[in-house]
Amino acid sequence: MSFFRMQGSFIDNLPKIYGFYTGGFVIFIGLMALLLLLIDLVGHYIGISVFMFVLMRWIAKEKLWLSIATAFLSRSSASIRT
């Protein structure tokens, strides 16, 4: 990818590097805020299950059946432990 190909000196590339890490941190904070919102709106187990499904389906690009199975199996196993 041309984004990761650094041209010039290290100092000249610092804005690009800092921008990449800052953007990743902002996305992480946004995902955590979404998780807290889901937990607050629909409850602990459902919020975590939906969040796991979205992460596996959208970010990890897993198959639909695997995303659904993981989200629901983790919820049921968590309720067994409590």
BELCORFEN-V13455 format. One record per residue. N is the residue number from 1. RES is the residue in one letter. NEAR is the number of other C-alpha atoms within 10 Angstrom. Layout:
# BELCORFEN-V13455
N:RES:NEAR / N:RES:NEAR
This chain:
# BELCORFEN-V13455
1:M:4 / 2:S:6 / 3:F:8 / 4:F:9 / 5:R:8 / 6:M:13 / 7:Q:9 / 8:G:8 / 9:S:8 / 10:F:10 / 11:I:8 / 12:D:11 / 13:N:13 / 14:L:12 / 15:P:10 / 16:K:13 / 17:I:16 / 18:Y:11 / 19:G:11 / 20:F:13 / 21:Y:11 / 22:T:12 / 23:G:12 / 24:G:12 / 25:F:12 / 26:V:11 / 27:I:12 / 28:F:12 / 29:I:12 / 30:G:12 / 31:L:14 / 32:M:13 / 33:A:12 / 34:L:14 / 35:L:18 / 36:L:16 / 37:L:13 / 38:L:19 / 39:I:18 / 40:D:11 / 41:L:11 / 42:V:12 / 43:G:12 / 44:H:14 / 45:Y:18 / 46:I:16 / 47:G:20 / 48:I:20 / 49:S:22 / 50:V:20 / 51:F:20 / 52:M:20 / 53:F:22 / 54:V:17 / 55:L:15 / 56:M:19 / 57:R:17 / 58:W:12 / 59:I:9 / 60:A:11 / 61:K:11 / 62:E:15 / 63:K:11 / 64:L:11 / 65:W:10 / 66:L:12 / 67:S:22 / 68:I:18 / 69:A:12 / 70:T:15 / 71:A:21 / 72:F:18 / 73:L:13 / 74:S:15 / 75:R:19 / 76:S:13 / 77:S:10 / 78:A:11 / 79:S:10 / 80:I:8 / 81:R:6 / 82:T:5
